[in-house]
């Protein structure tokens, strides 16, 4: 079973995201900021990470730079899920190593399509 880590400071967003990815066949864990996300990755590297941009302690951009700076941190597919829709944010995220970018609010169909494009959505759970 594929493993997804959701990193977002909003408990509500984490809950909604968890329900979506679990319904798509993923095992899920959560972190409330980038620092907690890095610790979770040290324990077990996820297959996919849903990442918020704006968070206290460590934001998503800083998390991504740290993650991609480690050898094992090249493996997970990272999807930024954020309200930041400026071209500069999208460009910075992709240059830092994000694989995809999804605008909040998103739904199961949007997220499933992105995960399929990245090749991490289990085949038995197509949209």
Kinemage of the C-alpha trace (Angstrom):
@kinemage 1
@onewidth
@group {chain A} dominant
@subgroup {mainchain}
@vectorlist {calphas} color= white
{ca unk a 1} P 0.000 0.000 0.000
{ca unk a 2} L 1.376 3.420 -0.963
{ca unk a 3} L 2.150 5.833 1.851
{ca unk a 4} L 1.135 9.517 1.807
{ca unk a 5} L 2.308 12.191 4.231
{ca unk a 6} L 0.085 15.277 4.551
{ca unk a 7} L 1.896 18.380 5.815
{ca unk a 8} L -0.470 21.246 6.597
{ca unk a 9} L -0.991 23.469 9.639
{ca unk a 10} L -4.786 23.296 9.242
{ca unk a 11} L -6.353 20.356 11.066
{ca unk a 12} L -9.422 20.655 8.818
{ca unk a 13} L -7.352 20.490 5.607
{ca unk a 14} L -5.415 17.502 6.972
{ca unk a 15} L -8.681 15.731 7.830
{ca unk a 16} L -10.248 16.366 4.409
{ca unk a 17} L -7.025 15.439 2.598
{ca unk a 18} L -6.712 12.260 4.670
{ca unk a 19} L -10.259 11.195 3.775
{ca unk a 20} L -9.530 11.746 0.074
{ca unk a 21} L -6.206 9.912 -0.070
{ca unk a 22} L -7.396 7.052 2.140
{ca unk a 23} L -10.365 6.602 -0.197
{ca unk a 24} L -7.815 6.338 -3.035
{ca unk a 25} L -6.050 3.469 -1.286
{ca unk a 26} L -3.174 5.209 0.519
{ca unk a 27} L -1.894 4.701 4.024
{ca unk a 28} L -1.697 8.201 5.561
{ca unk a 29} L 0.112 10.113 8.266
{ca unk a 30} L 0.014 13.816 9.081
{ca unk a 31} L 2.364 16.594 10.169
{ca unk a 32} L 1.404 20.124 11.227
{ca unk a 33} L 4.481 21.887 9.805
{ca unk a 34} L 7.602 21.291 7.752
{ca unk a 35} L 9.791 20.489 10.731
{ca unk a 36} L 7.399 17.747 11.884
{ca unk a 37} L 7.212 16.606 8.259
{ca unk a 38} L 10.993 16.165 8.069
{ca unk a 39} L 10.926 14.095 11.266
{ca unk a 40} L 8.169 11.923 9.792
{ca unk a 41} L 10.255 11.429 6.626
{ca unk a 42} L 13.238 10.331 8.745
{ca unk a 43} L 11.035 7.681 10.349
{ca unk a 44} L 9.567 6.458 7.046
{ca unk a 45} L 9.962 8.079 3.630
{ca unk a 46} L 6.543 8.479 1.993
{ca unk a 47} L 5.702 7.690 -1.626
{ca unk a 48} L 3.847 10.994 -1.961
{ca unk a 49} L 3.680 14.198 0.093
{ca unk a 50} L 0.825 16.722 0.036
{ca unk a 51} L 2.455 19.965 1.133
{ca unk a 52} L 1.061 23.310 2.224
{ca unk a 53} L 3.120 26.458 1.576
{ca unk a 54} L 2.286 28.749 4.507
{ca unk a 55} L 2.905 27.143 7.900
{ca unk a 56} L 4.489 28.191 11.197
{ca unk a 57} L 7.845 26.754 12.387
{ca unk a 58} L 8.913 25.671 8.865
{ca unk a 59} L 7.011 26.533 5.686
{ca unk a 60} L 6.485 24.168 2.770
{ca unk a 61} L 9.128 25.748 0.571
{ca unk a 62} L 11.824 25.382 3.256
{ca unk a 63} L 10.688 21.805 3.916
{ca unk a 64} L 10.973 20.942 0.231
{ca unk a 65} L 14.469 22.438 -0.080
{ca unk a 66} L 15.607 20.441 2.985
{ca unk a 67} L 13.939 17.229 1.779
{ca unk a 68} L 15.362 17.402 -1.739
{ca unk a 69} L 18.800 18.121 -0.270
{ca unk a 70} L 19.006 14.591 1.128
{ca unk a 71} L 19.700 11.483 -1.015
{ca unk a 72} L 16.535 9.657 0.090
{ca unk a 73} L 14.533 12.889 -0.267
{ca unk a 74} L 14.619 12.607 -4.065
{ca unk a 75} L 12.169 9.685 -4.018
{ca unk a 76} L 8.769 11.021 -2.885
{ca unk a 77} L 6.440 12.764 -5.283
{ca unk a 78} L 5.606 16.170 -3.784
{ca unk a 79} L 2.332 17.951 -4.536
{ca unk a 80} L 2.041 21.519 -3.256
{ca unk a 81} L -1.559 22.062 -2.109
{ca unk a 82} L -1.887 25.763 -1.396
{ca unk a 83} L -3.801 28.993 -1.875
{ca unk a 84} L -0.644 30.609 -3.297
{ca unk a 85} L -1.507 30.860 -6.994
{ca unk a 86} L 1.022 33.417 -8.194
{ca unk a 87} L 3.252 32.336 -11.051
{ca unk a 88} L 6.296 33.206 -8.929
{ca unk a 89} L 5.184 30.761 -6.191
{ca unk a 90} L 4.477 28.001 -8.709
{ca unk a 91} L 7.836 28.549 -10.421
{ca unk a 92} L 9.714 28.561 -7.095
{ca unk a 93} L 7.949 25.373 -5.977
{ca unk a 94} L 8.753 23.518 -9.188
{ca unk a 95} L 12.361 24.738 -9.162
{ca unk a 96} L 12.707 23.562 -5.546
{ca unk a 97} L 11.627 20.067 -6.573
{ca unk a 98} L 7.831 19.947 -6.393
{ca unk a 99} L 6.294 17.476 -8.833
{ca unk a 100} L 2.843 19.068 -9.013
{ca unk a 101} L 0.891 22.073 -7.771
{ca unk a 102} L -2.787 22.005 -6.721
{ca unk a 103} L -4.854 25.016 -5.715
{ca unk a 104} L -6.985 24.945 -2.567
{ca unk a 105} L -9.763 24.145 -2.362
{ca unk a 106} L -9.348 20.879 -4.241
{ca unk a 107} L -11.532 17.807 -4.414
{ca unk a 108} L -11.046 14.075 -4.871
{ca unk a 109} L -11.219 14.290 -8.669
{ca unk a 110} L -8.545 16.986 -8.930
{ca unk a 111} L -6.201 15.272 -6.487
{ca unk a 112} L -6.733 11.827 -8.030
{ca unk a 113} L -5.954 13.209 -11.490
{ca unk a 114} L -2.680 14.745 -10.235
{ca unk a 115} L -1.690 11.521 -8.464
{ca unk a 116} L -2.453 9.522 -11.607
{ca unk a 117} L -0.300 11.888 -13.682
{ca unk a 118} L 2.540 11.306 -11.205
{ca unk a 119} L 2.079 7.534 -11.373
{ca unk a 120} L 1.458 7.126 -7.642
{ca unk a 121} L -2.274 6.418 -7.641
{ca unk a 122} L -2.929 2.706 -7.215
{ca unk a 123} L -4.451 1.352 -10.440
{ca unk a 124} L -7.414 -0.183 -8.615
{ca unk a 125} L -8.510 3.298 -7.500
{ca unk a 126} L -8.818 5.181 -10.759
{ca unk a 127} L -11.177 8.148 -10.858
